[in-house]
Amino acid sequence: MLTLHCEDLRMGEFGEKYDFDVDDAVQTLEKLGIVARYTIGRYCVSLKCAIEIIGTTTEEMVLKAKQDATIA
């Protein structure tokens, strides 16, 4: 379900087909310390921690890229 949502979002926003791997994404978030597994099938997300680790959000990067494309 999440995989399809992510793939649909990518198609809707960028018009590109994308094969999203939820398990790989969760493992990456765990390695970064953004999410932690606290019981079987449950995860804890620290938004404050996520913001500090990620820095610039994806949305901000997309908006900046659109602005740069408009200026160029």
C-alpha positions in Angstrom: 0.0 0.0 0.0 2.7 2.5 1.0 4.8 1.4 -2.0 1.9 2.3 -4.4 1.3 5.7 -2.6 4.9 6.6 -3.1 5.0 5.5 -6.7 1.8 7.4 -7.4 3.2 10.5 -5.7 6.3 10.4 -7.9 4.2 9.9 -11.0 1.9 12.7 -10.1 4.7 15.2 -9.1 7.3 14.4 -11.7 5.6 12.3 -14.4 8.1 9.6 -13.9 7.7 5.9 -13.1 9.5 4.9 -10.0 9.9 1.6 -8.2 9.8 2.4 -4.5 11.2 -0.1 -2.1 9.6 0.5 1.4 11.9 -2.0 3.2 15.0 -0.3 1.8 13.7 3.2 2.7 12.9 2.1 6.3 16.3 0.5 6.7 17.9 3.8 5.5 15.8 5.8 7.9 16.8 3.4 10.7 20.5 3.8 9.8 20.1 7.6 9.9 18.5 7.4 13.3 15.2 9.0 12.1 13.0 6.0 12.9 13.4 3.3 15.5 11.6 0.0 15.7 10.1 -0.3 19.2 7.9 -3.3 18.9 7.2 -5.9 16.2 5.8 -4.0 13.3 5.8 -0.6 15.0 8.1 2.3 14.5 8.8 5.5 16.4 9.6 8.7 14.4 11.3 11.7 16.0 10.3 14.7 13.8 12.8 17.0 15.5 15.5 14.5 15.0 14.5 13.9 11.4 14.6 17.6 10.6 18.0 18.0 12.1 19.4 14.9 10.2 17.8 15.6 6.9 18.3 19.4 6.9 16.7 20.7 3.7 13.4 18.9 3.0 12.7 17.3 -0.3 9.9 19.8 -0.9 12.4 22.7 -0.4 14.8 21.1 -2.8 12.1 20.7 -5.4 10.9 24.3 -5.0 14.5 25.5 -5.3 15.1 23.5 -8.5 11.9 24.9 -10.0 13.0 28.4 -9.1 16.5 27.8 -10.6 14.8 26.5 -13.8 12.6 29.6 -14.0 15.6 31.9 -13.5 17.8 30.1 -16.1 
